[in-house]
């Protein structure tokens, strides 16, 4: 019996990885497109540095540029405008947009991009739908939304093609067995994300006919054009190019350009070394890292955080907002309320020298 060859079993295609572009040539080619999508793995620092460099170069060629981002939800557009215009500080911007509640990735990954946009007064558009909307669709489907929840639904939602559904199914099934209808709701939630971001970007481009846009989003929303890109093109007919960062899976037609960069890590953050829980409007220490900064200073399990450097603490997000830009060796004043077996709780103040961040992540 003849043995089947690989060519008989699956279609075989080759990619010429020996043909490379300089960043100058890449930028020149991207400058011919009205929209440039640049994908990312959210916690890869080098991906965001690459995004910033391309934005810098495109802005030099044409300052009539806007940046659309997945990281903020549409209702926070006024607060983003205030930051870009210099009317609010960085921490005011992060608090007003509820960044640490709604997105949560280390803001130091994105800070250089937003600071550059502020320096150059580049408009930044919050593309994403409200977090609550996507969650509601994932639970009950579009048909199960209330009238109020439906207010932010995109006006037009085209179905997902089979290849896109297949990629979504792989991601969905990695979370384990769930109710049969849950996958359809999962797909609908992804479509609401993609169509919502495409609709918002299209509204800006249609209102600024001479404008161009760089859109920053997770690679899953961009690969093969099936997420945001084709849905934006359907609304604008704008020419576009997709730029993705190299990863484990490289397939034909997944992107127009592939960036290959060495993984870079953010510098270590300064941390207290505590794990927190929110309960009844209070932020309580659940555990302390052995030998960590907080334990050395005398904080204890069960202490309720009151203030850090004069900032009131009620949520875990409040601690992240206060500490996000701190470095190892920085000192902070921490006030806690400590319950005693007898008598009223005592409020105690500590001066703490922050330590270097350690693994696993998730410690404040």
Secondary structure, DSSP 8 states (H G I E B T S, - for coil): -----HHHHS------TT----HHHHHHHHTTSSEEEEEE-TT-HHHHHHHHHHHHHHHHH-S-EEEEEEEEEGGGHHHHHHHHTTSS-HHHHHHHTTHHHHT-S-THHHHHHHHHHHHHT-EEEEEE--HHHHHHHHHH-GGG--TTGGGGS-S------HHHHHHHHHHHHTT----TTHHHHHHHHHHHHHHHHHHHHHHHHHH-TT-EEEEEEEGGGTGGGTTHHHHHHHHH---EEEEEE--S---TTS-SEEE---------BEE--EEEEEETTEEEEEEE-TT-HHHHHT--TT-EEEEETTEE--SHHHHHHHHTT-BTT-EEEEEEEE--SSSS-EEEEEEEE-EE--SSS---
